[in-house]
């Protein structure tokens, strides 16, 4: 059985690799920001909904 070998292309100079990594880190941070905002908004809406439901139940209990 023939064993497969990996072949890699030429690598960029180390300084350029660092620049690429820095740029990718910045882009990933931009991707993470909307996700964090969405999570915070969803959590806030869920809390508002739960409080609204609790208040409605409390009002119904008082009026009963």
N, CA, C and O atoms as a Tripos MOL2 file, in Angstrom:
@<TRIPOS>MOLECULE
protein
  256   255    64     0     0
PROTEIN
NO_CHARGES

@<TRIPOS>ATOM
      1 N           0.8470   -1.1720    0.0000 N.3       1 UNK1
      2 CA          0.0000    0.0000    0.0000 C.3       1 UNK1
      3 C           0.8980    1.2430    0.0000 C.2       1 UNK1
      4 O           1.8590    1.3290    0.7650 O.2       1 UNK1
      5 N           0.5690    2.2020   -0.8690 N.am      2 UNK2
      6 CA          1.3620    3.4210   -0.9700 C.3       2 UNK2
      7 C           0.8740    4.4300    0.0740 C.2       2 UNK2
      8 O          -0.3290    4.6430    0.2260 O.2       2 UNK2
      9 N           1.7970    5.0330    0.7740 N.am      3 UNK3
     10 CA          1.4440    5.9960    1.8090 C.3       3 UNK3
     11 C           1.3680    7.3890    1.1860 C.2       3 UNK3
     12 O           2.2620    7.8070    0.4500 O.2       3 UNK3
     13 N           0.2870    8.0910    1.4950 N.am      4 UNK4
     14 CA          0.1260    9.4460    0.9750 C.3       4 UNK4
     15 C           1.0390   10.3970    1.7410 C.2       4 UNK4
     16 O           1.2320   10.2550    2.9480 O.2       4 UNK4
     17 N           1.5870   11.3490    1.0370 N.am      5 UNK5
     18 CA          2.4280   12.3560    1.6860 C.3       5 UNK5
     19 C           1.8070   13.7210    1.4630 C.2       5 UNK5
     20 O           1.1690   13.9790    0.4430 O.2       5 UNK5
     21 N           2.0080   14.5770    2.4280 N.am      6 UNK6
     22 CA          1.4970   15.9430    2.3020 C.3       6 UNK6
     23 C           2.5450   16.7970    1.6100 C.2       6 UNK6
     24 O           3.7410   16.6910    1.8790 O.2       6 UNK6
     25 N           2.0760   17.6240    0.7350 N.am      7 UNK7
     26 CA          2.9810   18.5440    0.0640 C.3       7 UNK7
     27 C           2.4760   19.9510    0.3210 C.2       7 UNK7
     28 O           1.3140   20.2620    0.0600 O.2       7 UNK7
     29 N           3.3350   20.7780    0.8210 N.am      8 UNK8
     30 CA          2.9820   22.1520    1.1290 C.3       8 UNK8
     31 C           3.6210   23.0780    0.1120 C.2       8 UNK8
     32 O           4.7120   22.8200   -0.3960 O.2       8 UNK8
     33 N           2.9140   24.1620   -0.1730 N.am      9 UNK9
     34 CA          3.4620   25.1600   -1.0690 C.3       9 UNK9
     35 C           4.4340   26.0490   -0.3120 C.2       9 UNK9
     36 O           4.6390   25.8710    0.8890 O.2       9 UNK9
     37 N           5.0240   26.9910   -0.9980 N.am     10 UNK10
     38 CA          5.9650   27.8960   -0.3300 C.3      10 UNK10
     39 C           5.2280   28.7760    0.6830 C.2      10 UNK10
     40 O           4.0910   29.1880    0.4510 O.2      10 UNK10
     41 N           5.8780   29.0530    1.7860 N.am     11 UNK11
     42 CA          5.2970   29.8960    2.8260 C.3      11 UNK11
     43 C           5.6790   31.3470    2.5910 C.2      11 UNK11
     44 O           6.7240   31.6480    2.0150 O.2      11 UNK11
     45 N           4.8120   32.2380    3.0480 N.am     12 UNK12
     46 CA          5.1110   33.6640    2.9760 C.3      12 UNK12
     47 C           6.2070   33.9770    3.9910 C.2      12 UNK12
     48 O           6.4050   33.2220    4.9430 O.2      12 UNK12
     49 N           6.9170   35.0830    3.7940 N.am     13 UNK13
     50 CA          7.9190   35.4880    4.7910 C.3      13 UNK13
     51 C           7.2530   35.6690    6.1620 C.2      13 UNK13
     52 O           6.0680   35.9930    6.2430 O.2      13 UNK13
     53 N           8.0080   35.4620    7.2160 N.am     14 UNK14
     54 CA          7.4680   35.4990    8.5690 C.3      14 UNK14
     55 C           6.7960   36.8340    8.8870 C.2      14 UNK14
     56 O           5.7370   36.8530    9.5150 O.2      14 UNK14
     57 N           7.3870   37.9400    8.4670 N.am     15 UNK15
     58 CA          6.7930   39.2570    8.7250 C.3      15 UNK15
     59 C           5.4170   39.3590    8.0690 C.2      15 UNK15
     60 O           4.4850   39.9050    8.6590 O.2      15 UNK15
     61 N           5.2930   38.8410    6.8630 N.am     16 UNK16
     62 CA          4.0050   38.8770    6.1690 C.3      16 UNK16
     63 C           2.9950   37.9530    6.8470 C.2      16 UNK16
     64 O           1.8050   38.2640    6.8990 O.2      16 UNK16
     65 N           3.4630   36.8270    7.3620 N.am     17 UNK17
     66 CA          2.5740   35.9280    8.1020 C.3      17 UNK17
     67 C           2.0010   36.6390    9.3240 C.2      17 UNK17
     68 O           0.8240   36.4780    9.6460 O.2      17 UNK17
     69 N           2.8380   37.4290   10.0060 N.am     18 UNK18
     70 CA          2.3700   38.1830   11.1710 C.3      18 UNK18
     71 C           1.3320   39.2310   10.7540 C.2      18 UNK18
     72 O           0.3370   39.4330   11.4510 O.2      18 UNK18
     73 N           1.5630   39.8910    9.6280 N.am     19 UNK19
     74 CA          0.5920   40.8760    9.1280 C.3      19 UNK19
     75 C          -0.7360   40.2070    8.7980 C.2      19 UNK19
     76 O          -1.7980   40.7440    9.1100 O.2      19 UNK19
     77 N          -0.6780   39.0550    8.1790 N.am     20 UNK20
     78 CA         -1.8930   38.3120    7.8290 C.3      20 UNK20
     79 C          -2.6360   37.9000    9.0940 C.2      20 UNK20
     80 O          -3.8580   38.0270    9.1740 O.2      20 UNK20
     81 N          -1.8950   37.4100   10.0800 N.am     21 UNK21
     82 CA         -2.5090   36.9940   11.3410 C.3      21 UNK21
     83 C          -3.1720   38.1740   12.0370 C.2      21 UNK21
     84 O          -4.2790   38.0450   12.5600 O.2      21 UNK21
     85 N          -2.4990   39.3240   12.0470 N.am     22 UNK22
     86 CA         -3.0610   40.5220   12.6690 C.3      22 UNK22
     87 C          -4.3520   40.9330   11.9730 C.2      22 UNK22
     88 O          -5.3360   41.2640   12.6340 O.2      22 UNK22
     89 N          -4.3530   40.9150   10.6540 N.am     23 UNK23
     90 CA         -5.5420   41.2820    9.8840 C.3      23 UNK23
     91 C          -6.6840   40.3000   10.1470 C.2      23 UNK23
     92 O          -7.8300   40.7110   10.3290 O.2      23 UNK23
     93 N          -6.3680   38.9960   10.1650 N.am     24 UNK24
     94 CA         -7.4000   37.9930   10.4420 C.3      24 UNK24
     95 C          -7.9710   38.1460   11.8410 C.2      24 UNK24
     96 O          -9.1760   37.9860   12.0360 O.2      24 UNK24
     97 N          -7.1260   38.4550   12.8180 N.am     25 UNK25
     98 CA         -7.6090   38.6820   14.1830 C.3      25 UNK25
     99 C          -8.5780   39.8580   14.2230 C.2      25 UNK25
    100 O          -9.6100   39.7970   14.8920 O.2      25 UNK25
    101 N          -8.2430   40.9350   13.5020 N.am     26 UNK26
    102 CA         -9.1230   42.1050   13.4550 C.3      26 UNK26
    103 C         -10.4510   41.7580   12.7870 C.2      26 UNK26
    104 O         -11.5090   42.1820   13.2530 O.2      26 UNK26
    105 N         -10.4010   40.9990   11.7120 N.am     27 UNK27
    106 CA        -11.6320   40.6040   11.0180 C.3      27 UNK27
    107 C         -12.4890   39.6810   11.8840 C.2      27 UNK27
    108 O         -13.7140   39.7970   11.8920 O.2      27 UNK27
    109 N         -11.8510   38.7730   12.6070 N.am     28 UNK28
    110 CA        -12.6000   37.8760   13.4930 C.3      28 UNK28
    111 C         -13.2680   38.6640   14.6190 C.2      28 UNK28
    112 O         -14.3810   38.3380   15.0310 O.2      28 UNK28
    113 N         -12.5900   39.6990   15.1180 N.am     29 UNK29
    114 CA        -13.1890   40.5480   16.1480 C.3      29 UNK29
    115 C         -14.4320   41.2410   15.5960 C.2      29 UNK29
    116 O         -15.4290   41.3860   16.3030 O.2      29 UNK29
    117 N         -14.3740   41.6670   14.3380 N.am     30 UNK30
    118 CA        -15.5490   42.2810   13.7150 C.3      30 UNK30
    119 C         -16.6890   41.2760   13.5850 C.2      30 UNK30
    120 O         -17.8580   41.6450   13.7050 O.2      30 UNK30
    121 N         -16.3630   40.0250   13.3440 N.am     31 UNK31
    122 CA        -17.3870   38.9780   13.2510 C.3      31 UNK31
    123 C         -17.9870   38.6670   14.6180 C.2      31 UNK31
    124 O         -19.1790   38.3800   14.7250 O.2      31 UNK31
    125 N         -17.1710   38.7230   15.6520 N.am     32 UNK32
    126 CA        -17.6440   38.4000   17.0000 C.3      32 UNK32
    127 C         -18.5390   39.4930   17.5720 C.2      32 UNK32
    128 O         -19.4230   39.2050   18.3780 O.2      32 UNK32
    129 N         -18.3240   40.7370   17.1700 N.am     33 UNK33
    130 CA        -19.0710   41.8600   17.7310 C.3      33 UNK33
    131 C         -20.5750   41.7580   17.4660 C.2      33 UNK33
    132 O         -21.3470   41.8840   18.4170 O.2      33 UNK33
    133 N         -21.0360   41.5360   16.2300 N.am     34 UNK34
    134 CA        -22.4830   41.4020   16.0150 C.3      34 UNK34
    135 C         -23.0750   40.2130   16.7740 C.2      34 UNK34
    136 O         -24.2070   40.2840   17.2540 O.2      34 UNK34
    137 N         -22.3250   39.1370   16.8830 N.am     35 UNK35
    138 CA        -22.8160   37.9700   17.6150 C.3      35 UNK35
    139 C         -23.0250   38.3190   19.0870 C.2      35 UNK35
    140 O         -24.0290   37.9280   19.6830 O.2      35 UNK35
    141 N         -22.0840   39.0480   19.6680 N.am     36 UNK36
    142 CA        -22.2190   39.4610   21.0670 C.3      36 UNK36
    143 C         -23.3960   40.4150   21.2320 C.2      36 UNK36
    144 O         -24.1450   40.3170   22.2050 O.2      36 UNK36
    145 N         -23.5630   41.3380   20.2850 N.am     37 UNK37
    146 CA        -24.6980   42.2640   20.3400 C.3      37 UNK37
    147 C         -26.0150   41.5060   20.2290 C.2      37 UNK37
    148 O         -26.9620   41.8000   20.9580 O.2      37 UNK37
    149 N         -26.0820   40.5370   19.3290 N.am     38 UNK38
    150 CA        -27.2960   39.7430   19.1550 C.3      38 UNK38
    151 C         -27.6270   38.9960   20.4350 C.2      38 UNK38
    152 O         -28.7880   38.9410   20.8420 O.2      38 UNK38
    153 N         -26.6150   38.4210   21.0730 N.am     39 UNK39
    154 CA        -26.8250   37.6830   22.3180 C.3      39 UNK39
    155 C         -27.3530   38.6140   23.4040 C.2      39 UNK39
    156 O         -28.2770   38.2540   24.1330 O.2      39 UNK39
    157 N         -26.7770   39.8030   23.5150 N.am     40 UNK40
    158 CA        -27.2190   40.7630   24.5290 C.3      40 UNK40
    159 C         -28.6520   41.2140   24.2650 C.2      40 UNK40
    160 O         -29.4500   41.3160   25.1970 O.2      40 UNK40
    161 N         -28.9830   41.4820   23.0120 N.am     41 UNK41
    162 CA        -30.3390   41.9140   22.6670 C.3      41 UNK41
    163 C         -31.3380   40.7990   22.9360 C.2      41 UNK41
    164 O         -32.4140   41.0450   23.4800 O.2      41 UNK41
    165 N         -30.9900   39.5820   22.5620 N.am     42 UNK42
    166 CA        -31.8720   38.4380   22.7940 C.3      42 UNK42
    167 C         -32.1040   38.2370   24.2810 C.2      42 UNK42
    168 O         -33.2330   38.0010   24.7090 O.2      42 UNK42
    169 N         -31.0500   38.3290   25.0640 N.am     43 UNK43
    170 CA        -31.1660   38.1790   26.5130 C.3      43 UNK43
    171 C         -32.0730   39.2720   27.0860 C.2      43 UNK43
    172 O         -32.9110   38.9970   27.9450 O.2      43 UNK43
    173 N         -31.9080   40.5030   26.6120 N.am     44 UNK44
    174 CA        -32.7200   41.6220   27.0860 C.3      44 UNK44
    175 C         -34.1920   41.4200   26.7300 C.2      44 UNK44
    176 O         -35.0730   41.6540   27.5580 O.2      44 UNK44
    177 N         -34.4550   40.9840   25.4940 N.am     45 UNK45
    178 CA        -35.8390   40.7430   25.0790 C.3      45 UNK45
    179 C         -36.4650   39.6120   25.8810 C.2      45 UNK45
    180 O         -37.6380   39.6860   26.2460 O.2      45 UNK45
    181 N         -35.6990   38.5730   26.1550 N.am     46 UNK46
    182 CA        -36.2010   37.4550   26.9430 C.3      46 UNK46
    183 C         -36.5450   37.9120   28.3560 C.2      46 UNK46
    184 O         -37.5850   37.5300   28.8930 O.2      46 UNK46
    185 N         -35.6860   38.7230   28.9590 N.am     47 UNK47
    186 CA        -35.9510   39.2470   30.2960 C.3      47 UNK47
    187 C         -37.1890   40.1370   30.2860 C.2      47 UNK47
    188 O         -38.0370   40.0260   31.1710 O.2      47 UNK47
    189 N         -37.3030   41.0210   29.2900 N.am     48 UNK48
    190 CA        -38.4880   41.8800   29.1790 C.3      48 UNK48
    191 C         -39.7560   41.0470   29.0580 C.2      48 UNK48
    192 O         -40.7630   41.3500   29.6970 O.2      48 UNK48
    193 N         -39.7100   40.0080   28.2490 N.am     49 UNK49
    194 CA        -40.8700   39.1420   28.0530 C.3      49 UNK49
    195 C         -41.2450   38.4280   29.3440 C.2      49 UNK49
    196 O         -42.4240   38.3380   29.6850 O.2      49 UNK49
    197 N         -40.2520   37.9220   30.0580 N.am     50 UNK50
    198 CA        -40.5160   37.2200   31.3160 C.3      50 UNK50
    199 C         -41.1020   38.1680   32.3540 C.2      50 UNK50
    200 O         -42.0350   37.8060   33.0700 O.2      50 UNK50
    201 N         -40.5600   39.3790   32.4380 N.am     51 UNK51
    202 CA        -41.0950   40.3560   33.3880 C.3      51 UNK51
    203 C         -42.5170   40.7610   33.0240 C.2      51 UNK51
    204 O         -43.3660   40.9090   33.9030 O.2      51 UNK51
    205 N         -42.7790   40.9380   31.7430 N.am     52 UNK52
    206 CA        -44.1250   41.2940   31.2920 C.3      52 UNK52
    207 C         -45.1190   40.1950   31.6730 C.2      52 UNK52
    208 O         -46.2050   40.4800   32.1780 O.2      52 UNK52
    209 N         -44.7440   38.9560   31.4300 N.am     53 UNK53
    210 CA        -45.6090   37.8220   31.7670 C.3      53 UNK53
    211 C         -45.8470   37.7540   33.2740 C.2      53 UNK53
    212 O         -46.9700   37.5150   33.7180 O.2      53 UNK53
    213 N         -44.7990   37.9620   34.0520 N.am     54 UNK54
    214 CA        -44.9350   37.9260   35.5120 C.3      54 UNK54
    215 C         -45.8480   39.0410   35.9990 C.2      54 UNK54
    216 O         -46.6630   38.8300   36.8980 O.2      54 UNK54
    217 N         -45.7190   40.2200   35.4150 N.am     55 UNK55
    218 CA        -46.5800   41.3450   35.8150 C.3      55 UNK55
    219 C         -48.0350   41.0750   35.4480 C.2      55 UNK55
    220 O         -48.9340   41.3870   36.2290 O.2      55 UNK55
    221 N         -48.2790   40.5060   34.2830 N.am     56 UNK56
    222 CA        -49.6510   40.1700   33.8940 C.3      56 UNK56
    223 C         -50.2580   39.1600   34.8560 C.2      56 UNK56
    224 O         -51.4180   39.2970   35.2460 O.2      56 UNK56
    225 N         -49.4920   38.1530   35.2410 N.am     57 UNK57
    226 CA        -49.9850   37.1600   36.1930 C.3      57 UNK57
    227 C         -50.2550   37.7950   37.5510 C.2      57 UNK57
    228 O         -51.2330   37.4470   38.2130 O.2      57 UNK57
    229 N         -49.3980   38.7240   37.9730 N.am     58 UNK58
    230 CA        -49.5990   39.4030   39.2520 C.3      58 UNK58
    231 C         -50.8590   40.2570   39.2200 C.2      58 UNK58
    232 O         -51.6220   40.2700   40.1850 O.2      58 UNK58
    233 N         -51.0840   40.9690   38.1220 N.am     59 UNK59
    234 CA        -52.2880   41.8010   37.9920 C.3      59 UNK59
    235 C         -53.5360   40.9230   37.9970 C.2      59 UNK59
    236 O         -54.5280   41.2660   38.6410 O.2      59 UNK59
    237 N         -53.5020   39.7990   37.2900 N.am     60 UNK60
    238 CA        -54.6450   38.8820   37.2730 C.3      60 UNK60
    239 C         -54.9130   38.3300   38.6650 C.2      60 UNK60
    240 O         -56.0700   38.1690   39.0520 O.2      60 UNK60
    241 N         -53.8600   38.0370   39.4210 N.am     61 UNK61
    242 CA        -54.0300   37.5020   40.7740 C.3      61 UNK61
    243 C         -54.6390   38.5510   41.6920 C.2      61 UNK61
    244 O         -55.4760   38.2240   42.5340 O.2      61 UNK61
    245 N         -54.2310   39.8080   41.5430 N.am     62 UNK62
    246 CA        -54.7740   40.8850   42.3780 C.3      62 UNK62
    247 C         -56.2340   41.1380   42.0180 C.2      62 UNK62
    248 O         -57.0530   41.3730   42.9070 O.2      62 UNK62
    249 N         -56.5670   41.0950   40.7510 N.am     63 UNK63
    250 CA        -57.9340   41.3780   40.2960 C.3      63 UNK63
    251 C         -58.8790   40.1990   40.4860 C.2      63 UNK63
    252 O         -60.0900   40.3620   40.3430 O.2      63 UNK63
    253 N         -58.3690   39.0420   40.7980 N.am     64 UNK64
    254 CA        -59.2310   37.8620   40.9380 C.3      64 UNK64
    255 C         -59.9360   37.8470   42.2660 C.2      64 UNK64
    256 O         -60.7000   36.9240   42.5480 O.2      64 UNK64
@<TRIPOS>BOND
     1     1     2 1
     2     2     3 1
     3     3     4 2
     4     3     5 am
     5     5     6 1
     6     6     7 1
     7     7     8 2
     8     7     9 am
     9     9    10 1
    10    10    11 1
    11    11    12 2
    12    11    13 am
    13    13    14 1
    14    14    15 1
    15    15    16 2
    16    15    17 am
    17    17    18 1
    18    18    19 1
    19    19    20 2
    20    19    21 am
    21    21    22 1
    22    22    23 1
    23    23    24 2
    24    23    25 am
    25    25    26 1
    26    26    27 1
    27    27    28 2
    28    27    29 am
    29    29    30 1
    30    30    31 1
    31    31    32 2
    32    31    33 am
    33    33    34 1
    34    34    35 1
    35    35    36 2
    36    35    37 am
    37    37    38 1
    38    38    39 1
    39    39    40 2
    40    39    41 am
    41    41    42 1
    42    42    43 1
    43    43    44 2
    44    43    45 am
    45    45    46 1
    46    46    47 1
    47    47    48 2
    48    47    49 am
    49    49    50 1
    50    50    51 1
    51    51    52 2
    52    51    53 am
    53    53    54 1
    54    54    55 1
    55    55    56 2
    56    55    57 am
    57    57    58 1
    58    58    59 1
    59    59    60 2
    60    59    61 am
    61    61    62 1
    62    62    63 1
    63    63    64 2
    64    63    65 am
    65    65    66 1
    66    66    67 1
    67    67    68 2
    68    67    69 am
    69    69    70 1
    70    70    71 1
    71    71    72 2
    72    71    73 am
    73    73    74 1
    74    74    75 1
    75    75    76 2
    76    75    77 am
    77    77    78 1
    78    78    79 1
    79    79    80 2
    80    79    81 am
    81    81    82 1
    82    82    83 1
    83    83    84 2
    84    83    85 am
    85    85    86 1
    86    86    87 1
    87    87    88 2
    88    87    89 am
    89    89    90 1
    90    90    91 1
    91    91    92 2
    92    91    93 am
    93    93    94 1
    94    94    95 1
    95    95    96 2
    96    95    97 am
    97    97    98 1
    98    98    99 1
    99    99   100 2
   100    99   101 am
   101   101   102 1
   102   102   103 1
   103   103   104 2
   104   103   105 am
   105   105   106 1
   106   106   107 1
   107   107   108 2
   108   107   109 am
   109   109   110 1
   110   110   111 1
   111   111   112 2
   112   111   113 am
   113   113   114 1
   114   114   115 1
   115   115   116 2
   116   115   117 am
   117   117   118 1
   118   118   119 1
   119   119   120 2
   120   119   121 am
   121   121   122 1
   122   122   123 1
   123   123   124 2
   124   123   125 am
   125   125   126 1
   126   126   127 1
   127   127   128 2
   128   127   129 am
   129   129   130 1
   130   130   131 1
   131   131   132 2
   132   131   133 am
   133   133   134 1
   134   134   135 1
   135   135   136 2
   136   135   137 am
   137   137   138 1
   138   138   139 1
   139   139   140 2
   140   139   141 am
   141   141   142 1
   142   142   143 1
   143   143   144 2
   144   143   145 am
   145   145   146 1
   146   146   147 1
   147   147   148 2
   148   147   149 am
   149   149   150 1
   150   150   151 1
   151   151   152 2
   152   151   153 am
   153   153   154 1
   154   154   155 1
   155   155   156 2
   156   155   157 am
   157   157   158 1
   158   158   159 1
   159   159   160 2
   160   159   161 am
   161   161   162 1
   162   162   163 1
   163   163   164 2
   164   163   165 am
   165   165   166 1
   166   166   167 1
   167   167   168 2
   168   167   169 am
   169   169   170 1
   170   170   171 1
   171   171   172 2
   172   171   173 am
   173   173   174 1
   174   174   175 1
   175   175   176 2
   176   175   177 am
   177   177   178 1
   178   178   179 1
   179   179   180 2
   180   179   181 am
   181   181   182 1
   182   182   183 1
   183   183   184 2
   184   183   185 am
   185   185   186 1
   186   186   187 1
   187   187   188 2
   188   187   189 am
   189   189   190 1
   190   190   191 1
   191   191   192 2
   192   191   193 am
   193   193   194 1
   194   194   195 1
   195   195   196 2
   196   195   197 am
   197   197   198 1
   198   198   199 1
   199   199   200 2
   200   199   201 am
   201   201   202 1
   202   202   203 1
   203   203   204 2
   204   203   205 am
   205   205   206 1
   206   206   207 1
   207   207   208 2
   208   207   209 am
   209   209   210 1
   210   210   211 1
   211   211   212 2
   212   211   213 am
   213   213   214 1
   214   214   215 1
   215   215   216 2
   216   215   217 am
   217   217   218 1
   218   218   219 1
   219   219   220 2
   220   219   221 am
   221   221   222 1
   222   222   223 1
   223   223   224 2
   224   223   225 am
   225   225   226 1
   226   226   227 1
   227   227   228 2
   228   227   229 am
   229   229   230 1
   230   230   231 1
   231   231   232 2
   232   231   233 am
   233   233   234 1
   234   234   235 1
   235   235   236 2
   236   235   237 am
   237   237   238 1
   238   238   239 1
   239   239   240 2
   240   239   241 am
   241   241   242 1
   242   242   243 1
   243   243   244 2
   244   243   245 am
   245   245   246 1
   246   246   247 1
   247   247   248 2
   248   247   249 am
   249   249   250 1
   250   250   251 1
   251   251   252 2
   252   251   253 am
   253   253   254 1
   254   254   255 1
   255   255   256 2
@<TRIPOS>SUBSTRUCTURE
     1 UNK1         2 RESIDUE 1 A UNK
     2 UNK2         6 RESIDUE 1 A UNK
     3 UNK3        10 RESIDUE 1 A UNK
     4 UNK4        14 RESIDUE 1 A UNK
     5 UNK5        18 RESIDUE 1 A UNK
     6 UNK6        22 RESIDUE 1 A UNK
     7 UNK7        26 RESIDUE 1 A UNK
     8 UNK8        30 RESIDUE 1 A UNK
     9 UNK9        34 RESIDUE 1 A UNK
    10 UNK10       38 RESIDUE 1 A UNK
    11 UNK11       42 RESIDUE 1 A UNK
    12 UNK12       46 RESIDUE 1 A UNK
    13 UNK13       50 RESIDUE 1 A UNK
    14 UNK14       54 RESIDUE 1 A UNK
    15 UNK15       58 RESIDUE 1 A UNK
    16 UNK16       62 RESIDUE 1 A UNK
    17 UNK17       66 RESIDUE 1 A UNK
    18 UNK18       70 RESIDUE 1 A UNK
    19 UNK19       74 RESIDUE 1 A UNK
    20 UNK20       78 RESIDUE 1 A UNK
    21 UNK21       82 RESIDUE 1 A UNK
    22 UNK22       86 RESIDUE 1 A UNK
    23 UNK23       90 RESIDUE 1 A UNK
    24 UNK24       94 RESIDUE 1 A UNK
    25 UNK25       98 RESIDUE 1 A UNK
    26 UNK26      102 RESIDUE 1 A UNK
    27 UNK27      106 RESIDUE 1 A UNK
    28 UNK28      110 RESIDUE 1 A UNK
    29 UNK29      114 RESIDUE 1 A UNK
    30 UNK30      118 RESIDUE 1 A UNK
    31 UNK31      122 RESIDUE 1 A UNK
    32 UNK32      126 RESIDUE 1 A UNK
    33 UNK33      130 RESIDUE 1 A UNK
    34 UNK34      134 RESIDUE 1 A UNK
    35 UNK35      138 RESIDUE 1 A UNK
    36 UNK36      142 RESIDUE 1 A UNK
    37 UNK37      146 RESIDUE 1 A UNK
    38 UNK38      150 RESIDUE 1 A UNK
    39 UNK39      154 RESIDUE 1 A UNK
    40 UNK40      158 RESIDUE 1 A UNK
    41 UNK41      162 RESIDUE 1 A UNK
    42 UNK42      166 RESIDUE 1 A UNK
    43 UNK43      170 RESIDUE 1 A UNK
    44 UNK44      174 RESIDUE 1 A UNK
    45 UNK45      178 RESIDUE 1 A UNK
    46 UNK46      182 RESIDUE 1 A UNK
    47 UNK47      186 RESIDUE 1 A UNK
    48 UNK48      190 RESIDUE 1 A UNK
    49 UNK49      194 RESIDUE 1 A UNK
    50 UNK50      198 RESIDUE 1 A UNK
    51 UNK51      202 RESIDUE 1 A UNK
    52 UNK52      206 RESIDUE 1 A UNK
    53 UNK53      210 RESIDUE 1 A UNK
    54 UNK54      214 RESIDUE 1 A UNK
    55 UNK55      218 RESIDUE 1 A UNK
    56 UNK56      222 RESIDUE 1 A UNK
    57 UNK57      226 RESIDUE 1 A UNK
    58 UNK58      230 RESIDUE 1 A UNK
    59 UNK59      234 RESIDUE 1 A UNK
    60 UNK60      238 RESIDUE 1 A UNK
    61 UNK61      242 RESIDUE 1 A UNK
    62 UNK62      246 RESIDUE 1 A UNK
    63 UNK63      250 RESIDUE 1 A UNK
    64 UNK64      254 RESIDUE 1 A UNK
